[in-house]
Amino acid sequence: MAGDCIFCKIAAGEIPAKFRYKDDEIIAFDDLDPQAPQHILIVPRKHIRTTLDLTTADNELIGHVYQVAGKLAHDLGFAQDGFRVVNNCNEGGGQSVWHIHFHLLGGRDMVWPPG
C-alpha cells in the first residue's frame, strides 16, 4: 500500500465501497460521481501511480483488467449495447487519483470525441 492512497485503502478494506468484483489482483466498485448509468472503477491492487509507470511485468495484469471489464459489462447487461473503458494519465489527461485505474462506462450512448 502506498501511503495515503485512497484506492489502496479501499483494496485493503479500510474504506468501504460497493464492490462489483474482487480477486487477488483486481477490485471493481461503483464510482462515487457516476458519469453514466453504469460507472465502475476497475483498480489493480498493485499500486502503480500512472499509465507511464507500467512495465512489461504488468502486461498480464492490464489484460486481466480488460477481461474483468468485459465480464462486468456482460453481467450487468450492457455489453451488447456497447461500453467504454477509460484510463486517464496525469493531470492534463484527467487523472485525479494517483493509482492507475480504469473507468467502465455503460448504459448510455457514448459520444465522440469524449470531453
C-alpha positions as a Markdown table, in Angstrom:
| # | Residue | x | y | z |
|---|---|---|---|---|
| 1 | Met | 0.0 | 0.0 | 0.0 |
| 2 | Ala | 1.3 | 3.4 | -0.9 |
| 3 | Gly | 0.8 | 6.0 | 1.9 |
| 4 | Asp | -2.5 | 7.8 | 1.8 |
| 5 | Cys | -3.7 | 6.3 | -1.5 |
| 6 | Ile | -7.5 | 6.0 | -1.3 |
| 7 | Phe | -7.6 | 3.1 | -3.7 |
| 8 | Cys | -5.0 | 1.1 | -1.7 |
| 9 | Lys | -7.2 | 1.7 | 1.4 |
| 10 | Ile | -10.3 | 0.5 | -0.4 |
| 11 | Ala | -8.4 | -2.6 | -1.6 |
| 12 | Ala | -7.3 | -3.2 | 2.0 |
| 13 | Gly | -10.8 | -2.9 | 3.3 |
| 14 | Glu | -10.0 | 0.3 | 5.3 |
| 15 | Ile | -12.6 | 2.3 | 3.3 |
| 16 | Pro | -15.9 | 0.8 | 2.3 |
| 17 | Ala | -17.0 | 0.5 | -1.3 |
| 18 | Lys | -19.8 | -1.2 | -3.2 |
| 19 | Phe | -17.7 | -3.9 | -4.8 |
| 20 | Arg | -18.8 | -5.3 | -8.2 |
| 21 | Tyr | -15.8 | -7.6 | -8.5 |
| 22 | Lys | -12.8 | -8.7 | -6.3 |
| 23 | Asp | -10.0 | -11.2 | -6.8 |
| 24 | Asp | -6.3 | -11.3 | -5.8 |
| 25 | Glu | -5.2 | -8.8 | -8.4 |
| 26 | Ile | -8.2 | -6.5 | -9.1 |
| 27 | Ile | -11.1 | -4.7 | -7.3 |
| 28 | Ala | -14.0 | -3.1 | -9.1 |
| 29 | Phe | -16.5 | -0.8 | -7.4 |
| 30 | Asp | -19.1 | 1.9 | -8.2 |
| 31 | Asp | -17.8 | 5.4 | -8.9 |
| 32 | Leu | -19.0 | 7.9 | -6.3 |
| 33 | Asp | -19.5 | 10.5 | -9.1 |
| 34 | Pro | -21.0 | 8.4 | -11.9 |
| 35 | Gln | -20.9 | 9.8 | -15.5 |
| 36 | Ala | -23.1 | 7.0 | -16.9 |
| 37 | Pro | -25.9 | 4.8 | -15.6 |
| 38 | Gln | -23.2 | 2.2 | -15.0 |
| 39 | His | -19.8 | 3.7 | -13.9 |
| 40 | Ile | -17.5 | 1.2 | -12.3 |
| 41 | Leu | -13.8 | 1.8 | -11.4 |
| 42 | Ile | -11.5 | -1.2 | -12.1 |
| 43 | Val | -8.4 | -0.9 | -9.9 |
| 44 | Pro | -5.4 | -3.1 | -9.7 |
| 45 | Arg | -4.5 | -3.9 | -6.1 |
| 46 | Lys | -0.8 | -3.3 | -7.0 |
| 47 | His | 0.0 | 0.4 | -6.5 |
| 48 | Ile | 1.0 | 1.8 | -9.9 |
| 49 | Arg | 1.0 | 5.6 | -10.0 |
| 50 | Thr | 0.2 | 6.2 | -13.6 |
| 51 | Thr | 0.0 | 4.5 | -17.0 |
| 52 | Leu | 3.5 | 5.8 | -17.6 |
| 53 | Asp | 4.7 | 3.6 | -14.7 |
| 54 | Leu | 3.6 | 0.3 | -16.2 |
| 55 | Thr | 6.3 | -2.2 | -17.1 |
| 56 | Thr | 6.2 | -5.3 | -19.2 |
| 57 | Ala | 5.8 | -7.2 | -15.9 |
| 58 | Asp | 2.3 | -5.6 | -15.7 |
| 59 | Asn | 1.1 | -6.8 | -19.1 |
| 60 | Glu | -0.9 | -9.8 | -17.8 |
| 61 | Leu | -2.4 | -7.6 | -15.1 |
| 62 | Ile | -3.6 | -5.0 | -17.6 |
| 63 | Gly | -5.0 | -7.8 | -19.8 |
| 64 | His | -6.9 | -9.0 | -16.7 |
| 65 | Val | -8.4 | -5.5 | -16.2 |
| 66 | Tyr | -9.9 | -5.7 | -19.7 |
| 67 | Gln | -11.2 | -9.2 | -19.1 |
| 68 | Val | -12.9 | -8.0 | -15.9 |
| 69 | Ala | -14.4 | -5.1 | -17.8 |
| 70 | Gly | -15.9 | -7.4 | -20.3 |
| 71 | Lys | -17.2 | -9.7 | -17.7 |
| 72 | Leu | -18.8 | -6.9 | -15.8 |
| 73 | Ala | -20.4 | -5.5 | -18.9 |
| 74 | His | -21.9 | -8.9 | -19.7 |
| 75 | Asp | -23.0 | -9.5 | -16.1 |
| 76 | Leu | -24.6 | -6.1 | -15.8 |
| 77 | Gly | -26.4 | -6.4 | -19.2 |
| 78 | Phe | -24.8 | -3.6 | -21.3 |
| 79 | Ala | -22.1 | -5.5 | -23.2 |
| 80 | Gln | -24.2 | -5.9 | -26.4 |
| 81 | Asp | -25.3 | -2.2 | -26.4 |
| 82 | Gly | -21.7 | -1.1 | -26.0 |
| 83 | Phe | -19.5 | 0.4 | -23.4 |
| 84 | Arg | -16.3 | 2.4 | -22.9 |
| 85 | Val | -13.2 | 1.7 | -20.8 |
| 86 | Val | -11.2 | 4.8 | -20.0 |
| 87 | Asn | -7.8 | 5.3 | -18.3 |
| 88 | Asn | -6.7 | 8.9 | -17.6 |
| 89 | Cys | -3.0 | 9.6 | -17.3 |
| 90 | Asn | -1.6 | 12.6 | -15.4 |
| 91 | Glu | -3.4 | 15.9 | -14.6 |
| 92 | Gly | -3.9 | 17.1 | -18.1 |
| 93 | Gly | -5.4 | 13.7 | -19.0 |
| 94 | Gly | -7.9 | 14.0 | -16.2 |
| 95 | Gln | -6.2 | 11.8 | -13.6 |
| 96 | Ser | -7.1 | 12.9 | -10.1 |
| 97 | Val | -6.2 | 9.8 | -8.0 |
| 98 | Trp | -2.6 | 8.7 | -8.3 |
| 99 | His | -3.2 | 5.0 | -8.6 |
| 100 | Ile | -3.8 | 3.6 | -12.0 |
| 101 | His | -7.5 | 2.8 | -12.6 |
| 102 | Phe | -9.9 | 2.2 | -15.4 |
| 103 | His | -13.5 | 3.6 | -15.7 |
| 104 | Leu | -16.0 | 1.2 | -17.1 |
| 105 | Leu | -18.9 | 3.3 | -18.5 |
| 106 | Gly | -22.1 | 1.8 | -19.9 |
| 107 | Gly | -25.9 | 2.1 | -20.0 |
| 108 | Arg | -26.0 | 5.2 | -22.4 |
| 109 | Asp | -24.7 | 6.1 | -25.8 |
| 110 | Met | -21.1 | 7.4 | -25.8 |
| 111 | Val | -20.2 | 10.4 | -27.8 |
| 112 | Trp | -17.0 | 11.1 | -29.7 |
| 113 | Pro | -14.9 | 12.9 | -29.1 |
| 114 | Pro | -15.2 | 12.4 | -25.4 |
| 115 | Gly | -14.8 | 15.6 | -23.3 |
